[in-house]
Amino acid sequence: MAGCCNTIARGLLILFNIIFWLSGAALLGVGIWFKVDKNINSYFDVVDVDTQDPYFDYAVYVLIGFGAFVFLVGFCGCCGAIRESKCLLGFYVFFLMLIIGGEIAAAVLGYIYKDKVETEVNDLLKQTMNMYKVKKNMRNAWDFVQIELNCCGAESPDTWKNLSIPYNGEDVPFPSTCCVLKDKEKAIDDLESALPMNSTACFGKEDGYFHSKGCVDGLKDLIAKYNWIIFGVAIGIAALEVVGIIFAICVCREINKD
């Protein structure tokens, strides 16, 4: 009976660690995605994060390194279960507890500073709007975000006032990417091809021809859209980590009995 329990516990621990490996691979993938995806870079540019800055690279490498760490912890647990090594399983449980502690700390800090983060993002968006005419990468970033999120300005189209945005030789109240476009999908791939459906109606602020929602709200809507997915994945990973600890302890107890 003890041998049967040991076999079941080991099998479940190995199965768990296959899932854990996949989560580590996912973190690696996200880190690499942040590094190479031009659209992600546009979102960062809008909040004045220079994706060419060495510190941005460091942050991405930390994410990649953490993914590799999770992957290796899973490997350690799997090897410990197969070889019935209490030493490897002990390290495995210790590292899992460190990971869970870090995740809890990150969640608590994120909740505590949520309003402050929103205020900081709003202020950063307003600062980067002032660079729209002088920095091409900032202009491209703002154009992309406004097209993708169907938004205009940091808080509203009025945030663009007094910035003298040029369009066809005239100053307009906001960039043309605040307008409802003739071909949105084409404009996302080629920002220079962004053409308003009706520029006169758009810049005259006629309903249905321009986007009245601010991009802070657009970003919040984007996060809310995937909020339950993010929350579910986080809870699922935490639950798997707790289950992994329980399985590892069970295997260690069966090893002691042998």
C-alpha positions, 0 to 999 in steps of 0.5 A: 500500500505504501509503495502504491501511495509513493508511486501515485505521489511521484506520478502526480509530482512529475505531472505537476512539474510538466505544467510548471515547466510550461509556466516557466516557458510562458514567462520566457516567451513573454520576456522575449515578446517584450524584447522583439514585438514592435507593438509592445514597444509602442505601448512602452514609448507612449508612457515614456519608457525607452525600449532602447534603454539598457534598464529596459533590457535589464527588466526584460532579462530579469523576466527571462531569467525568472522564467528560466528559474521557474523552469529549472525549479520544475526540473529539480522537483521532477528529478527529485521525484524520479530519483527519490532524492530528499535533498533535491525535493527539499530544494524544490520546496524551498524555492517554491515557497520563495516564489509564492512569497514573491508573488504575494508581495507583488500582488499586495504592492500592486493593489496598494499602489494601484491609484498612484500608478494610474496617476503616474501613467496619466502624468506620463501620457501628458508629458509624452504628448508634448513630444508628439511633434518633435520625436518621431518614435513618440508620434508613431507610438501615440498614433498606434495606441490611439488607433488600436484603442480607439482613444484620443489624448491622455484624458480626452481629445481636449488634452491635445488643445494648445499643442498645434497639431498640423494636418494638411498644412493646417492646425487641427485640435488633435492628431488624425489618428483620433478620427474614425479611419477609413481602414483601421487595420491597414493603418495599424500596419502602416501608420502613414496610411491613416486617413480619416473617414471624414476629416471635416466632421472629425476635426469639427468633433461631430459624434461618430467621426472621432474618438472621445475616450481618453487613452488612460481609460483605453488602457484601463479597458484593455487591462479589464478585458484580460483581467479575469484571464490574468487573475485566473492564470495567477490563481492557477499558478499559485494553486499549482505551486501549493499542490507541488509542495504538498506532493513533494512533502508526500514523496519525502514522507514515503521515502522516509518510510522506505 
